[in-house]
Amino acid sequence: MTSIEFTEKISEVVYDSTVSGCVSIMQKPPGRSPSLQMQELSEWFNQLSEFDRDKVKAVIELTSRQSIFGMLAVIDGVRQVDCSDNKGILELRYLNDGHSQLLNDPKAESLHDIFNQLVPPQ
């Protein structure tokens, strides 16, 4: 798996499924007895006009995109999570059949930049 393939999969299985999943949950909360908060959110969402539901979906898209972008930026090492003087580096590897592929190679295009191309900022 290459960095591009990994980022495409993240876009598909994290970004796309988060957006569609959140909308679906708000339309009809799962389970036999959803929480009161989820029921209230669903009632509110379902009474919105189509225009307003589209705006809520846009907020979900923005939030999901920003979260994934931020996490990839951390993995790429451009956002620091280690505030100590002796900072380490993160390596993301894909292992398959004894082969190891570095996905966040600092000499290659950054994962967060690839994601930006797949899911551009609005």
Backbone as XML, in Angstrom:
<?xml version="1.0"?>
<chain id="A" units="angstrom">
  <residue number="1" name="MET">
    <atom name="N" x="0.845" y="-1.177" z="0.000"/>
    <atom name="CA" x="0.000" y="0.000" z="0.000"/>
    <atom name="C" x="0.889" y="1.238" z="0.000"/>
  </residue>
  <residue number="2" name="THR">
    <atom name="N" x="0.553" y="2.175" z="-0.843"/>
    <atom name="CA" x="1.304" y="3.425" z="-0.922"/>
    <atom name="C" x="0.635" y="4.490" z="-0.041"/>
  </residue>
  <residue number="3" name="SER">
    <atom name="N" x="1.317" y="5.605" z="0.109"/>
    <atom name="CA" x="0.752" y="6.727" z="0.869"/>
    <atom name="C" x="-0.544" y="7.218" z="0.235"/>
  </residue>
  <residue number="4" name="ILE">
    <atom name="N" x="-0.565" y="7.247" z="-1.085"/>
    <atom name="CA" x="-1.771" y="7.701" z="-1.793"/>
    <atom name="C" x="-2.917" y="6.718" z="-1.565"/>
  </residue>
  <residue number="5" name="GLU">
    <atom name="N" x="-2.633" y="5.424" z="-1.703"/>
    <atom name="CA" x="-3.678" y="4.414" z="-1.485"/>
    <atom name="C" x="-4.199" y="4.472" z="-0.052"/>
  </residue>
  <residue number="6" name="PHE">
    <atom name="N" x="-3.296" y="4.634" z="0.910"/>
    <atom name="CA" x="-3.697" y="4.742" z="2.306"/>
    <atom name="C" x="-4.618" y="5.944" z="2.509"/>
  </residue>
  <residue number="7" name="THR">
    <atom name="N" x="-4.235" y="7.069" z="1.973"/>
    <atom name="CA" x="-5.019" y="8.293" z="2.161"/>
    <atom name="C" x="-6.362" y="8.189" z="1.441"/>
  </residue>
  <residue number="8" name="GLU">
    <atom name="N" x="-6.393" y="7.554" z="0.289"/>
    <atom name="CA" x="-7.670" y="7.317" z="-0.405"/>
    <atom name="C" x="-8.590" y="6.453" z="0.453"/>
  </residue>
  <residue number="9" name="LYS">
    <atom name="N" x="-8.033" y="5.432" z="1.079"/>
    <atom name="CA" x="-8.835" y="4.567" z="1.954"/>
    <atom name="C" x="-9.331" y="5.323" z="3.180"/>
  </residue>
  <residue number="10" name="ILE">
    <atom name="N" x="-8.490" y="6.176" z="3.745"/>
    <atom name="CA" x="-8.912" y="7.000" z="4.883"/>
    <atom name="C" x="-10.069" y="7.904" z="4.456"/>
  </residue>
  <residue number="11" name="SER">
    <atom name="N" x="-9.964" y="8.477" z="3.277"/>
    <atom name="CA" x="-11.035" y="9.333" z="2.767"/>
    <atom name="C" x="-12.342" y="8.542" z="2.641"/>
  </residue>
  <residue number="12" name="GLU">
    <atom name="N" x="-12.220" y="7.329" z="2.168"/>
    <atom name="CA" x="-13.407" y="6.488" z="1.943"/>
    <atom name="C" x="-13.981" y="5.914" z="3.243"/>
  </residue>
  <residue number="13" name="VAL">
    <atom name="N" x="-13.136" y="5.224" z="4.009"/>
    <atom name="CA" x="-13.667" y="4.478" z="5.155"/>
    <atom name="C" x="-13.778" y="5.301" z="6.437"/>
  </residue>
  <residue number="14" name="VAL">
    <atom name="N" x="-13.138" y="6.460" z="6.476"/>
    <atom name="CA" x="-13.277" y="7.316" z="7.651"/>
    <atom name="C" x="-14.127" y="8.539" z="7.306"/>
  </residue>
  <residue number="15" name="TYR">
    <atom name="N" x="-13.668" y="9.350" z="6.340"/>
    <atom name="CA" x="-14.390" y="10.590" z="6.026"/>
    <atom name="C" x="-15.798" y="10.315" z="5.502"/>
  </residue>
  <residue number="16" name="ASP">
    <atom name="N" x="-15.896" y="9.578" z="4.399"/>
    <atom name="CA" x="-17.208" y="9.335" z="3.791"/>
    <atom name="C" x="-18.161" y="8.630" z="4.751"/>
  </residue>
  <residue number="17" name="SER">
    <atom name="N" x="-17.659" y="7.593" z="5.444"/>
    <atom name="CA" x="-18.548" y="6.846" z="6.338"/>
    <atom name="C" x="-18.931" y="7.662" z="7.575"/>
  </residue>
  <residue number="18" name="THR">
    <atom name="N" x="-18.062" y="8.550" z="8.031"/>
    <atom name="CA" x="-18.408" y="9.410" z="9.162"/>
    <atom name="C" x="-19.534" y="10.359" z="8.790"/>
  </residue>
  <residue number="19" name="VAL">
    <atom name="N" x="-19.413" y="10.981" z="7.630"/>
    <atom name="CA" x="-20.445" y="11.928" z="7.196"/>
    <atom name="C" x="-21.783" y="11.216" z="7.010"/>
  </residue>
  <residue number="20" name="SER">
    <atom name="N" x="-21.777" y="10.147" z="6.230"/>
    <atom name="CA" x="-23.048" y="9.449" z="5.975"/>
    <atom name="C" x="-23.591" y="8.816" z="7.256"/>
  </residue>
  <residue number="21" name="GLY">
    <atom name="N" x="-22.690" y="8.293" z="8.103"/>
    <atom name="CA" x="-23.126" y="7.684" z="9.358"/>
    <atom name="C" x="-23.758" y="8.681" z="10.310"/>
  </residue>
  <residue number="22" name="CYS">
    <atom name="N" x="-23.167" y="9.859" z="10.437"/>
    <atom name="CA" x="-23.729" y="10.886" z="11.330"/>
    <atom name="C" x="-25.111" y="11.332" z="10.864"/>
  </residue>
  <residue number="23" name="VAL">
    <atom name="N" x="-25.245" y="11.554" z="9.566"/>
    <atom name="CA" x="-26.547" y="11.960" z="9.029"/>
    <atom name="C" x="-27.576" y="10.857" z="9.271"/>
  </residue>
  <residue number="24" name="SER">
    <atom name="N" x="-27.195" y="9.627" z="9.010"/>
    <atom name="CA" x="-28.102" y="8.495" z="9.202"/>
    <atom name="C" x="-28.535" y="8.360" z="10.667"/>
  </residue>
  <residue number="25" name="ILE">
    <atom name="N" x="-27.587" y="8.502" z="11.578"/>
    <atom name="CA" x="-27.894" y="8.401" z="13.009"/>
    <atom name="C" x="-28.840" y="9.520" z="13.441"/>
  </residue>
  <residue number="26" name="MET">
    <atom name="N" x="-28.646" y="10.726" z="12.881"/>
    <atom name="CA" x="-29.532" y="11.833" z="13.250"/>
    <atom name="C" x="-30.922" y="11.635" z="12.661"/>
  </residue>
  <residue number="27" name="GLN">
    <atom name="N" x="-31.002" y="11.036" z="11.491"/>
    <atom name="CA" x="-32.320" y="10.785" z="10.896"/>
    <atom name="C" x="-33.083" y="9.729" z="11.687"/>
  </residue>
  <residue number="28" name="LYS">
    <atom name="N" x="-32.399" y="8.664" z="12.065"/>
    <atom name="CA" x="-33.036" y="7.569" z="12.796"/>
    <atom name="C" x="-32.005" y="6.947" z="13.732"/>
  </residue>
  <residue number="29" name="PRO">
    <atom name="N" x="-32.010" y="7.350" z="14.991"/>
    <atom name="CA" x="-31.042" y="6.815" z="15.941"/>
    <atom name="C" x="-31.146" y="5.292" z="16.046"/>
  </residue>
  <residue number="30" name="PRO">
    <atom name="N" x="-29.996" y="4.615" z="16.080"/>
    <atom name="CA" x="-30.024" y="3.156" z="16.156"/>
    <atom name="C" x="-30.322" y="2.653" z="17.571"/>
  </residue>
  <residue number="31" name="GLY">
    <atom name="N" x="-30.690" y="1.408" z="17.639"/>
    <atom name="CA" x="-30.900" y="0.777" z="18.939"/>
    <atom name="C" x="-32.348" y="0.817" z="19.381"/>
  </residue>
  <residue number="32" name="ARG">
    <atom name="N" x="-32.638" y="0.002" z="20.379"/>
    <atom name="CA" x="-34.012" y="-0.075" z="20.897"/>
    <atom name="C" x="-34.393" y="1.122" z="21.745"/>
  </residue>
  <residue number="33" name="SER">
    <atom name="N" x="-33.419" y="1.672" z="22.441"/>
    <atom name="CA" x="-33.735" y="2.833" z="23.292"/>
    <atom name="C" x="-32.578" y="3.821" z="23.252"/>
  </residue>
  <residue number="34" name="PRO">
    <atom name="N" x="-32.540" y="4.642" z="22.175"/>
    <atom name="CA" x="-31.490" y="5.670" z="22.095"/>
    <atom name="C" x="-31.608" y="6.643" z="23.265"/>
  </residue>
  <residue number="35" name="SER">
    <atom name="N" x="-30.492" y="7.273" z="23.579"/>
    <atom name="CA" x="-30.483" y="8.235" z="24.688"/>
    <atom name="C" x="-31.453" y="9.372" z="24.409"/>
  </residue>
  <residue number="36" name="LEU">
    <atom name="N" x="-31.878" y="10.018" z="25.472"/>
    <atom name="CA" x="-32.781" y="11.160" z="25.349"/>
    <atom name="C" x="-32.126" y="12.247" z="24.487"/>
  </residue>
  <residue number="37" name="GLN">
    <atom name="N" x="-30.825" y="12.467" z="24.689"/>
    <atom name="CA" x="-30.105" y="13.469" z="23.906"/>
    <atom name="C" x="-30.152" y="13.118" z="22.416"/>
  </residue>
  <residue number="38" name="MET">
    <atom name="N" x="-29.955" y="11.840" z="22.077"/>
    <atom name="CA" x="-29.983" y="11.424" z="20.672"/>
    <atom name="C" x="-31.391" y="11.553" z="20.102"/>
  </residue>
  <residue number="39" name="GLN">
    <atom name="N" x="-32.403" y="11.220" z="20.894"/>
    <atom name="CA" x="-33.786" y="11.365" z="20.440"/>
    <atom name="C" x="-34.118" y="12.828" z="20.156"/>
  </residue>
  <residue number="40" name="GLU">
    <atom name="N" x="-33.697" y="13.704" z="21.050"/>
    <atom name="CA" x="-33.957" y="15.139" z="20.866"/>
    <atom name="C" x="-33.222" y="15.673" z="19.634"/>
  </residue>
  <residue number="41" name="LEU">
    <atom name="N" x="-31.977" y="15.244" z="19.454"/>
    <atom name="CA" x="-31.212" y="15.667" z="18.287"/>
    <atom name="C" x="-31.888" y="15.200" z="17.010"/>
  </residue>
  <residue number="42" name="SER">
    <atom name="N" x="-32.363" y="13.972" z="17.012"/>
    <atom name="CA" x="-33.037" y="13.425" z="15.840"/>
    <atom name="C" x="-34.331" y="14.186" z="15.539"/>
  </residue>
  <residue number="43" name="GLU">
    <atom name="N" x="-35.110" y="14.453" z="16.571"/>
    <atom name="CA" x="-36.349" y="15.224" z="16.368"/>
    <atom name="C" x="-36.044" y="16.597" z="15.789"/>
  </residue>
  <residue number="44" name="TRP">
    <atom name="N" x="-35.041" y="17.251" z="16.339"/>
    <atom name="CA" x="-34.649" y="18.577" z="15.840"/>
    <atom name="C" x="-34.195" y="18.487" z="14.383"/>
  </residue>
  <residue number="45" name="PHE">
    <atom name="N" x="-33.293" y="17.535" z="14.086"/>
    <atom name="CA" x="-32.759" y="17.403" z="12.730"/>
    <atom name="C" x="-33.872" y="17.112" z="11.730"/>
  </residue>
  <residue number="46" name="ASN">
    <atom name="N" x="-34.763" y="16.213" z="12.060"/>
    <atom name="CA" x="-35.816" y="15.804" z="11.124"/>
    <atom name="C" x="-36.849" y="16.895" z="10.866"/>
  </residue>
  <residue number="47" name="GLN">
    <atom name="N" x="-36.963" y="17.860" z="11.757"/>
    <atom name="CA" x="-37.925" y="18.946" z="11.522"/>
    <atom name="C" x="-37.320" y="20.102" z="10.708"/>
  </residue>
  <residue number="48" name="LEU">
    <atom name="N" x="-36.009" y="20.045" z="10.468"/>
    <atom name="CA" x="-35.349" y="21.094" z="9.698"/>
    <atom name="C" x="-35.783" y="21.044" z="8.229"/>
  </residue>
  <residue number="49" name="SER">
    <atom name="N" x="-35.688" y="22.188" z="7.581"/>
    <atom name="CA" x="-35.931" y="22.224" z="6.130"/>
    <atom name="C" x="-34.790" y="21.483" z="5.432"/>
  </residue>
  <residue number="50" name="GLU">
    <atom name="N" x="-34.998" y="21.117" z="4.189"/>
    <atom name="CA" x="-33.941" y="20.439" z="3.431"/>
    <atom name="C" x="-32.694" y="21.318" z="3.345"/>
  </residue>
  <residue number="51" name="PHE">
    <atom name="N" x="-32.879" y="22.609" z="3.162"/>
    <atom name="CA" x="-31.757" y="23.555" z="3.108"/>
    <atom name="C" x="-30.951" y="23.493" z="4.406"/>
  </residue>
  <residue number="52" name="ASP">
    <atom name="N" x="-31.655" y="23.527" z="5.542"/>
    <atom name="CA" x="-30.970" y="23.502" z="6.838"/>
    <atom name="C" x="-30.302" y="22.150" z="7.105"/>
  </residue>
  <residue number="53" name="ARG">
    <atom name="N" x="-30.939" y="21.047" z="6.691"/>
    <atom name="CA" x="-30.302" y="19.727" z="6.845"/>
    <atom name="C" x="-29.019" y="19.661" z="6.017"/>
  </residue>
  <residue number="54" name="ASP">
    <atom name="N" x="-29.044" y="20.277" z="4.826"/>
    <atom name="CA" x="-27.829" y="20.326" z="4.006"/>
    <atom name="C" x="-26.730" y="21.133" z="4.693"/>
  </residue>
  <residue number="55" name="LYS">
    <atom name="N" x="-27.095" y="22.193" z="5.397"/>
    <atom name="CA" x="-26.107" y="22.993" z="6.136"/>
    <atom name="C" x="-25.523" y="22.195" z="7.300"/>
  </residue>
  <residue number="56" name="VAL">
    <atom name="N" x="-26.351" y="21.436" z="7.994"/>
    <atom name="CA" x="-25.848" y="20.583" z="9.077"/>
    <atom name="C" x="-24.884" y="19.555" z="8.500"/>
  </residue>
  <residue number="57" name="LYS">
    <atom name="N" x="-25.245" y="18.967" z="7.358"/>
    <atom name="CA" x="-24.351" y="18.001" z="6.716"/>
    <atom name="C" x="-23.025" y="18.672" z="6.349"/>
  </residue>
  <residue number="58" name="ALA">
    <atom name="N" x="-23.063" y="19.922" z="5.900"/>
    <atom name="CA" x="-21.834" y="20.645" z="5.562"/>
    <atom name="C" x="-20.958" y="20.841" z="6.802"/>
  </residue>
  <residue number="59" name="VAL">
    <atom name="N" x="-21.577" y="21.077" z="7.954"/>
    <atom name="CA" x="-20.815" y="21.214" z="9.201"/>
    <atom name="C" x="-20.176" y="19.872" z="9.572"/>
  </residue>
  <residue number="60" name="ILE">
    <atom name="N" x="-20.899" y="18.791" z="9.386"/>
    <atom name="CA" x="-20.349" y="17.457" z="9.659"/>
    <atom name="C" x="-19.172" y="17.190" z="8.723"/>
  </residue>
  <residue number="61" name="GLU">
    <atom name="N" x="-19.307" y="17.530" z="7.457"/>
    <atom name="CA" x="-18.223" y="17.350" z="6.489"/>
    <atom name="C" x="-16.995" y="18.151" z="6.907"/>
  </residue>
  <residue number="62" name="LEU">
    <atom name="N" x="-17.197" y="19.400" z="7.297"/>
    <atom name="CA" x="-16.091" y="20.259" z="7.713"/>
    <atom name="C" x="-15.401" y="19.694" z="8.956"/>
  </residue>
  <residue number="63" name="THR">
    <atom name="N" x="-16.182" y="19.291" z="9.930"/>
    <atom name="CA" x="-15.627" y="18.754" z="11.168"/>
    <atom name="C" x="-14.853" y="17.465" z="10.914"/>
  </residue>
  <residue number="64" name="SER">
    <atom name="N" x="-15.436" y="16.578" z="10.133"/>
    <atom name="CA" x="-14.764" y="15.315" z="9.816"/>
    <atom name="C" x="-13.472" y="15.574" z="9.059"/>
  </residue>
  <residue number="65" name="ARG">
    <atom name="N" x="-13.522" y="16.450" z="8.073"/>
    <atom name="CA" x="-12.347" y="16.770" z="7.263"/>
    <atom name="C" x="-11.238" y="17.360" z="8.123"/>
  </residue>
  <residue number="66" name="GLN">
    <atom name="N" x="-11.589" y="18.307" z="8.974"/>
    <atom name="CA" x="-10.587" y="18.957" z="9.822"/>
    <atom name="C" x="-9.962" y="17.972" z="10.811"/>
  </residue>
  <residue number="67" name="SER">
    <atom name="N" x="-10.762" y="17.069" z="11.346"/>
    <atom name="CA" x="-10.242" y="16.073" z="12.287"/>
    <atom name="C" x="-9.247" y="15.144" z="11.606"/>
  </residue>
  <residue number="68" name="ILE">
    <atom name="N" x="-9.609" y="14.654" z="10.434"/>
    <atom name="CA" x="-8.717" y="13.747" z="9.702"/>
    <atom name="C" x="-7.462" y="14.489" z="9.266"/>
  </residue>
  <residue number="69" name="PHE">
    <atom name="N" x="-7.623" y="15.690" z="8.750"/>
    <atom name="CA" x="-6.478" y="16.492" z="8.332"/>
    <atom name="C" x="-5.516" y="16.706" z="9.504"/>
  </residue>
  <residue number="70" name="GLY">
    <atom name="N" x="-6.073" y="17.056" z="10.665"/>
    <atom name="CA" x="-5.244" y="17.287" z="11.844"/>
    <atom name="C" x="-4.506" y="16.042" z="12.287"/>
  </residue>
  <residue number="71" name="MET">
    <atom name="N" x="-5.183" y="14.907" z="12.272"/>
    <atom name="CA" x="-4.532" y="13.651" z="12.653"/>
    <atom name="C" x="-3.419" y="13.307" z="11.668"/>
  </residue>
  <residue number="72" name="LEU">
    <atom name="N" x="-3.661" y="13.471" z="10.374"/>
    <atom name="CA" x="-2.621" y="13.192" z="9.379"/>
    <atom name="C" x="-1.447" y="14.162" z="9.540"/>
  </residue>
  <residue number="73" name="ALA">
    <atom name="N" x="-1.724" y="15.412" z="9.885"/>
    <atom name="CA" x="-0.652" y="16.379" z="10.119"/>
    <atom name="C" x="0.201" y="15.962" z="11.311"/>
  </residue>
  <residue number="74" name="VAL">
    <atom name="N" x="-0.427" y="15.393" z="12.335"/>
    <atom name="CA" x="0.331" y="14.868" z="13.479"/>
    <atom name="C" x="1.193" y="13.698" z="13.031"/>
  </residue>
  <residue number="75" name="ILE">
    <atom name="N" x="0.605" y="12.772" z="12.275"/>
    <atom name="CA" x="1.357" y="11.610" z="11.784"/>
    <atom name="C" x="2.519" y="12.060" z="10.907"/>
  </residue>
  <residue number="76" name="ASP">
    <atom name="N" x="2.304" y="13.117" z="10.110"/>
    <atom name="CA" x="3.363" y="13.652" z="9.245"/>
    <atom name="C" x="4.433" y="14.412" z="10.025"/>
  </residue>
  <residue number="77" name="GLY">
    <atom name="N" x="4.147" y="14.759" z="11.268"/>
    <atom name="CA" x="5.120" y="15.466" z="12.091"/>
    <atom name="C" x="5.089" y="16.977" z="11.956"/>
  </residue>
  <residue number="78" name="VAL">
    <atom name="N" x="4.061" y="17.517" z="11.305"/>
    <atom name="CA" x="3.974" y="18.977" z="11.172"/>
    <atom name="C" x="3.125" y="19.606" z="12.273"/>
  </residue>
  <residue number="79" name="ARG">
    <atom name="N" x="2.391" y="18.792" z="13.016"/>
    <atom name="CA" x="1.721" y="19.219" z="14.244"/>
    <atom name="C" x="2.312" y="18.384" z="15.358"/>
  </residue>
  <residue number="80" name="GLN">
    <atom name="N" x="2.788" y="19.042" z="16.362"/>
    <atom name="CA" x="3.479" y="18.350" z="17.447"/>
    <atom name="C" x="2.514" y="17.923" z="18.543"/>
  </residue>
  <residue number="81" name="VAL">
    <atom name="N" x="2.706" y="16.705" z="19.022"/>
    <atom name="CA" x="1.992" y="16.240" z="20.200"/>
    <atom name="C" x="2.949" y="16.054" z="21.368"/>
  </residue>
  <residue number="82" name="ASP">
    <atom name="N" x="4.227" y="16.095" z="21.067"/>
    <atom name="CA" x="5.272" y="15.919" z="22.073"/>
    <atom name="C" x="5.899" y="17.279" z="22.339"/>
  </residue>
  <residue number="83" name="CYS">
    <atom name="N" x="5.642" y="17.826" z="23.513"/>
    <atom name="CA" x="6.133" y="19.169" z="23.835"/>
    <atom name="C" x="7.455" y="19.142" z="24.599"/>
  </residue>
  <residue number="84" name="SER">
    <atom name="N" x="8.050" y="17.975" z="24.745"/>
    <atom name="CA" x="9.307" y="17.888" z="25.492"/>
    <atom name="C" x="10.474" y="18.369" z="24.631"/>
  </residue>
  <residue number="85" name="ASP">
    <atom name="N" x="11.622" y="18.550" z="25.273"/>
    <atom name="CA" x="12.820" y="18.978" z="24.546"/>
    <atom name="C" x="13.354" y="17.869" z="23.648"/>
  </residue>
  <residue number="86" name="ASN">
    <atom name="N" x="13.133" y="16.630" z="24.019"/>
    <atom name="CA" x="13.640" y="15.488" z="23.272"/>
    <atom name="C" x="12.501" y="14.876" z="22.455"/>
  </residue>
  <residue number="87" name="LYS">
    <atom name="N" x="12.147" y="15.544" z="21.351"/>
    <atom name="CA" x="10.998" y="15.130" z="20.540"/>
    <atom name="C" x="11.342" y="13.918" z="19.687"/>
  </residue>
  <residue number="88" name="GLY">
    <atom name="N" x="10.390" y="13.020" z="19.620"/>
    <atom name="CA" x="10.536" y="11.848" z="18.767"/>
    <atom name="C" x="9.849" y="12.081" z="17.431"/>
  </residue>
  <residue number="89" name="ILE">
    <atom name="N" x="9.842" y="11.064" z="16.620"/>
    <atom name="CA" x="9.136" y="11.120" z="15.342"/>
    <atom name="C" x="8.161" y="9.947" z="15.284"/>
  </residue>
  <residue number="90" name="LEU">
    <atom name="N" x="7.100" y="10.133" z="14.541"/>
    <atom name="CA" x="6.137" y="9.071" z="14.327"/>
    <atom name="C" x="6.408" y="8.424" z="12.975"/>
  </residue>
  <residue number="91" name="GLU">
    <atom name="N" x="6.300" y="7.111" z="12.943"/>
    <atom name="CA" x="6.398" y="6.397" z="11.677"/>
    <atom name="C" x="5.138" y="5.564" z="11.507"/>
  </residue>
  <residue number="92" name="LEU">
    <atom name="N" x="4.516" y="5.700" z="10.370"/>
    <atom name="CA" x="3.345" y="4.902" z="10.039"/>
    <atom name="C" x="3.755" y="3.923" z="8.950"/>
  </residue>
  <residue number="93" name="ARG">
    <atom name="N" x="3.664" y="2.649" z="9.278"/>
    <atom name="CA" x="4.088" y="1.607" z="8.334"/>
    <atom name="C" x="2.934" y="0.687" z="8.006"/>
  </residue>
  <residue number="94" name="TYR">
    <atom name="N" x="2.920" y="0.233" z="6.754"/>
    <atom name="CA" x="1.994" y="-0.795" z="6.305"/>
    <atom name="C" x="2.807" y="-2.069" z="6.123"/>
  </residue>
  <residue number="95" name="LEU">
    <atom name="N" x="2.445" y="-3.097" z="6.876"/>
    <atom name="CA" x="3.159" y="-4.371" z="6.821"/>
    <atom name="C" x="2.271" y="-5.394" z="6.126"/>
  </residue>
  <residue number="96" name="ASN">
    <atom name="N" x="2.863" y="-6.114" z="5.150"/>
    <atom name="CA" x="2.112" y="-7.124" z="4.419"/>
    <atom name="C" x="3.082" y="-8.144" z="3.848"/>
  </residue>
  <residue number="97" name="ASP">
    <atom name="N" x="2.850" y="-9.402" z="4.170"/>
    <atom name="CA" x="3.685" y="-10.500" z="3.664"/>
    <atom name="C" x="5.174" y="-10.251" z="3.889"/>
  </residue>
  <residue number="98" name="GLY">
    <atom name="N" x="5.518" y="-9.748" z="5.051"/>
    <atom name="CA" x="6.919" y="-9.530" z="5.378"/>
    <atom name="C" x="7.518" y="-8.265" z="4.791"/>
  </residue>
  <residue number="99" name="HIS">
    <atom name="N" x="6.746" y="-7.519" z="4.031"/>
    <atom name="CA" x="7.219" y="-6.252" z="3.457"/>
    <atom name="C" x="6.711" y="-5.092" z="4.311"/>
  </residue>
  <residue number="100" name="SER">
    <atom name="N" x="7.540" y="-4.086" z="4.452"/>
    <atom name="CA" x="7.200" y="-2.908" z="5.237"/>
    <atom name="C" x="7.268" y="-1.671" z="4.344"/>
  </residue>
  <residue number="101" name="GLN">
    <atom name="N" x="6.195" y="-0.903" z="4.333"/>
    <atom name="CA" x="6.137" y="0.321" z="3.538"/>
    <atom name="C" x="5.912" y="1.505" z="4.471"/>
  </residue>
  <residue number="102" name="LEU">
    <atom name="N" x="6.852" y="2.454" z="4.501"/>
    <atom name="CA" x="6.699" y="3.677" z="5.293"/>
    <atom name="C" x="5.695" y="4.576" z="4.582"/>
  </residue>
  <residue number="103" name="LEU">
    <atom name="N" x="4.604" y="4.882" z="5.243"/>
    <atom name="CA" x="3.547" y="5.677" z="4.620"/>
    <atom name="C" x="3.720" y="7.178" z="4.828"/>
  </residue>
  <residue number="104" name="ASN">
    <atom name="N" x="4.420" y="7.565" z="5.868"/>
    <atom name="CA" x="4.637" y="8.992" z="6.113"/>
    <atom name="C" x="6.114" y="9.343" z="5.954"/>
  </residue>
  <residue number="105" name="ASP">
    <atom name="N" x="6.651" y="8.975" z="4.827"/>
    <atom name="CA" x="8.060" y="9.251" z="4.508"/>
    <atom name="C" x="8.262" y="10.762" z="4.409"/>
  </residue>
  <residue number="106" name="PRO">
    <atom name="N" x="9.155" y="11.331" z="5.223"/>
    <atom name="CA" x="9.359" y="12.785" z="5.185"/>
    <atom name="C" x="9.914" y="13.284" z="3.848"/>
  </residue>
  <residue number="107" name="LYS">
    <atom name="N" x="10.433" y="12.384" z="3.025"/>
    <atom name="CA" x="10.960" y="12.782" z="1.705"/>
    <atom name="C" x="9.883" y="12.743" z="0.622"/>
  </residue>
  <residue number="108" name="ALA">
    <atom name="N" x="8.705" y="12.216" z="0.951"/>
    <atom name="CA" x="7.611" y="12.094" z="-0.022"/>
    <atom name="C" x="6.519" y="13.107" z="0.305"/>
  </residue>
  <residue number="109" name="GLU">
    <atom name="N" x="5.516" y="13.133" z="-0.531"/>
    <atom name="CA" x="4.390" y="14.035" z="-0.293"/>
    <atom name="C" x="3.704" y="13.665" z="1.029"/>
  </residue>
  <residue number="110" name="SER">
    <atom name="N" x="3.350" y="14.655" z="1.803"/>
    <atom name="CA" x="2.737" y="14.452" z="3.118"/>
    <atom name="C" x="1.333" y="13.880" z="2.988"/>
  </residue>
  <residue number="111" name="LEU">
    <atom name="N" x="0.969" y="13.049" z="3.963"/>
    <atom name="CA" x="-0.371" y="12.468" z="3.976"/>
    <atom name="C" x="-1.452" y="13.548" z="4.039"/>
  </residue>
  <residue number="112" name="HIS">
    <atom name="N" x="-1.219" y="14.578" z="4.858"/>
    <atom name="CA" x="-2.235" y="15.637" z="4.966"/>
    <atom name="C" x="-2.374" y="16.421" z="3.664"/>
  </residue>
  <residue number="113" name="ASP">
    <atom name="N" x="-1.287" y="16.556" z="2.893"/>
    <atom name="CA" x="-1.376" y="17.224" z="1.585"/>
    <atom name="C" x="-2.134" y="16.356" z="0.577"/>
  </residue>
  <residue number="114" name="ILE">
    <atom name="N" x="-1.894" y="15.059" z="0.621"/>
    <atom name="CA" x="-2.634" y="14.149" z="-0.262"/>
    <atom name="C" x="-4.120" y="14.210" z="0.082"/>
  </residue>
  <residue number="115" name="PHE">
    <atom name="N" x="-4.443" y="14.196" z="1.380"/>
    <atom name="CA" x="-5.837" y="14.271" z="1.811"/>
    <atom name="C" x="-6.472" y="15.586" z="1.344"/>
  </residue>
  <residue number="116" name="ASN">
    <atom name="N" x="-5.724" y="16.680" z="1.407"/>
    <atom name="CA" x="-6.223" y="17.970" z="0.935"/>
    <atom name="C" x="-6.628" y="17.918" z="-0.543"/>
  </residue>
  <residue number="117" name="GLN">
    <atom name="N" x="-5.898" y="17.142" z="-1.323"/>
    <atom name="CA" x="-6.226" y="17.001" z="-2.742"/>
    <atom name="C" x="-7.488" y="16.164" z="-2.930"/>
  </residue>
  <residue number="118" name="LEU">
    <atom name="N" x="-7.660" y="15.152" z="-2.079"/>
    <atom name="CA" x="-8.833" y="14.275" z="-2.186"/>
    <atom name="C" x="-10.103" y="14.937" z="-1.651"/>
  </residue>
  <residue number="119" name="VAL">
    <atom name="N" x="-9.967" y="15.645" z="-0.536"/>
    <atom name="CA" x="-11.086" y="16.321" z="0.097"/>
    <atom name="C" x="-10.659" y="17.773" z="0.333"/>
  </residue>
  <residue number="120" name="PRO">
    <atom name="N" x="-10.773" y="18.600" z="-0.719"/>
    <atom name="CA" x="-10.279" y="19.983" z="-0.608"/>
    <atom name="C" x="-11.021" y="20.792" z="0.458"/>
  </residue>
  <residue number="121" name="PRO">
    <atom name="N" x="-10.334" y="21.743" z="1.073"/>
    <atom name="CA" x="-11.012" y="22.639" z="2.021"/>
    <atom name="C" x="-12.132" y="23.385" z="1.309"/>
  </residue>
  <residue number="122" name="GLN">
    <atom name="N" x="-13.166" y="23.679" z="2.067"/>
    <atom name="CA" x="-14.336" y="24.331" z="1.448"/>
    <atom name="C" x="-14.164" y="25.811" z="1.379"/>
  </residue>
</chain>
